[in-house]
Amino acid sequence: MNIKSLLLGSAAALAVVSGAQAADAIVAAEPEAVEYVRVCDAYGTGYFYIPGTETCLKINGYVRFQVDVNRDASGTSDWDSFTRGQVQFTSKSDTEYGPLTGVIVLQTDADNATSQSSYLDSAYIDIAGFRAGLFYSWWDDGLSGETDSLASGPTLHNSIRYQYESGDFYAGISVDELEDSIHGTPLGGGLGESPNNVGIAAGIGGKAGAFSYQLIGGYDTDTEEGAIRGMGTVAIGPGTLGLAAAWASGPNAYFEESEWTVAAEYAIQATDKFKITPAVQYFANARNGGYITGGTYTTTTDFTDVDIWKAGVTLDYQIVENFYAKASVQWQDRTVAVDDNTWSGYFRLQRAF
């Protein structure tokens, strides 16, 4: 056997062995397909499909830093700062009755590192015009500035509501639980009636060209008093004129500030990023000597003969997209000597996402 025959034989044997190994080789399993997040554009921008479902989800919110200036804002200090974080989850899916919507809004306020409060700001279900859960009523709407006080606070209730919408028109009725109404702890800490009653609110509103309007009413079964409010805005010149008026038969959970009030503002769009809003409001026959904070409830008192004037200006500036600055200065004068000619205001930075 010569060298040439030996090399050819070795090559043939190697080819046979290699073929057998190739036939017996282990084939790696193909990786499972990854389901990437898909954009859901059926309900507007910002929605995406929850993987594995046909439900669309949107996450948005804001971070706010604010400095308040008013008398005894923090103890004996006339200024105080706080930070707020808010996140909102909105889910939507198609049904035979239209979109099924669920909303959860979580909010945390921090006055300092050890003084913080986290709470559920809203949570409700919405379908075919029906809404049930914890949400803000129509009374929470207001003019764009910060001078106006057109509702009693809080305006957040556990409610059931139906709202009909057609184009630029809506009309609805709401049944509200009024556990946070004005029948709270009486002055001096004595025992009093506990609030756990029902309110009925109704409203209509909409737009007609450059004009928008809203007319609402509410009846508090606890105090057996009611209130109505009208509000409208119209684009005039370089800005938007806003007018509002409210009347109450007596202090109630929907409006308790005064027997009646009128408010006006003019939001001037000075530039694409800068808005100036001067405003004024008058309260006739204010409640409890003109108690106009709307945050702490004591006991129901009748309207008095005290009148109040409020005036202020609010400045809004968009620094960059989704980043805003706001400053507001307010002045209040009463027809009595108590707290006459008081000033207040704040400065705010807010990043929305």
Sequence and secondary structure as in RCSB ss.txt:
>XXXX:A:sequence
MNIKSLLLGSAAALAVVSGAQAADAIVAAEPEAVEYVRVCDAYGTGYFYIPGTETCLKINGYVRFQVDVNRDASG
TSDWDSFTRGQVQFTSKSDTEYGPLTGVIVLQTDADNATSQSSYLDSAYIDIAGFRAGLFYSWWDDGLSGETDSL
ASGPTLHNSIRYQYESGDFYAGISVDELEDSIHGTPLGGGLGESPNNVGIAAGIGGKAGAFSYQLIGGYDTDTEE
GAIRGMGTVAIGPGTLGLAAAWASGPNAYFEESEWTVAAEYAIQATDKFKITPAVQYFANARNGGYITGGTYTTT
TDFTDVDIWKAGVTLDYQIVENFYAKASVQWQDRTVAVDDNTWSGYFRLQRAF
>XXXX:A:secstr
  HHHHHHHHHHHHHHHHHHHHHT              B  TT TT EE TTSS EEEEEEEEEEEEEEEEEEET
TEEEEEEEEEEEEEEEEE  TTS EEEEEEEEEEESSSS EEEEEEEEEEEETTEEEEEEE GGG   SSSS   
S S  EEEEEEEEEEETTEEEEEEEEEETTSS  S TTS       EEEEEEEEEEEETTEEEEEEEEEETTTTE
EEEEEEEEEEETTEEEEEEEEEESS  SS  SEEEEEEEEEEEE SSSEEEEEEEEEEEEEBTTT    S     
  B S  EEEEEEEEEEEEETTEEEEEEEEEEEESSSTT SEEEEEEEEEEE 
